[in-house]
Amino acid sequence: MVGKIGPALDALTRRITARKGDDPESSYTAKLLSDGREKCAKKLGEEGVEAALAGAKGDRKELVAESADVFYHLAVLLEANGASFDDVADELDRRAGVSGIAEKASRKRR
Ligand SMILES: N=c1c2ncn([C@@H]3O[C@H](COP(=O)(O)OP(=O)(O)OP(=O)(O)O)[C@@H](O)[C@H]3O)c2ncn1[C@@H]1O[C@H](COP(=O)(O)O)[C@@H](O)[C@H]1O
């Protein structure tokens, strides 16, 4: 099965970019972006904690909903910092094939 998250994140990114500069009264994204990156970061932190709590209690439905909130707020925070999911994808690709254990050990040697 071809994954659906890439196209979904692309479409979400396009919607967020299109909202930039819109009236904050009519767009939550425009409101967040006009409030500044610290507000965007605060919202991502809140949604991350909510997703973690849903996962910890084993609530699959809530975890899925909260995860969508996390992706949305991460997309807004990336936009607020001039970054994108493509940048994140490049970083993930860079890490492919490097074990997390080996990477941690290499950091300790530095
Ligand atoms: N995916 C989302 C999305 N996920 C969550 N949210 C909003 O994020 C907010 C967070 O929920 P909270 O309960 O924390 O809201 P709150 O307490 O009112 O927030 P604050 O007062 O703290 O800012 C809610 O208003 C949600 O509706 C989203 N808002 C927008 N999108 C996407 O962005 C697109 C553009 O939306 P607008 O910018 O609103 O047109 C939409 O078509 C969607 O694709």
The ligand as a Gaussian input file, in Angstrom:
#p B3LYP/6-31G(d) Opt

LIG

0 1
 N       -6.139000      20.684000      10.409000
 C       -6.553000      21.736000      10.913000
 C       -6.793000      21.842000      12.327000
 N       -6.635000      20.962000      13.329000
 C       -6.990000      21.618000      14.449000
 N       -7.381000      22.877000      14.174000
 C       -7.867000      23.911000      15.084000
 O       -6.977000      24.049000      16.132000
 C       -7.645000      24.622000      17.238000
 C       -7.078000      24.009000      18.473000
 O       -8.022000      23.595000      19.369000
 P       -8.122000      24.177000      20.812000
 O       -9.239000      23.481000      21.496000
 O       -6.764000      24.147000      21.445000
 O       -8.527000      25.676000      20.409000
 P       -8.602000      26.961000      21.250000
 O       -8.626000      26.645000      22.699000
 O       -9.713000      27.770000      20.676000
 O       -7.212000      27.592000      20.830000
 P       -6.474000      28.888000      21.359000
 O       -7.524000      29.861000      21.814000
 O       -5.520000      28.413000      22.437000
 O       -5.718000      29.361000      20.145000
 C       -9.151000      24.441000      16.982000
 O       -9.725000      25.696000      16.668000
 C       -9.164000      23.532000      15.762000
 O      -10.271000      23.774000      14.908000
 C       -7.246000      23.053000      12.852000
 N       -7.476000      24.160000      12.078000
 C       -7.249000      24.058000      10.746000
 N       -6.807000      22.888000      10.153000
 C       -6.530000      22.827000       8.691000
 O       -6.210000      24.118000       8.223000
 C       -7.097000      24.470000       7.168000
 C       -7.352000      25.953000       7.197000
 O       -8.067000      26.281000       8.374000
 P       -8.378000      27.824000       8.672000
 O       -7.069000      28.509000       8.736000
 O       -9.133000      27.882000       9.980000
 O       -9.214000      28.320000       7.519000
 C       -8.362000      23.640000       7.384000
 O       -9.034000      23.419000       6.178000
 C       -7.747000      22.339000       7.899000
 O       -7.250000      21.572000       6.809000

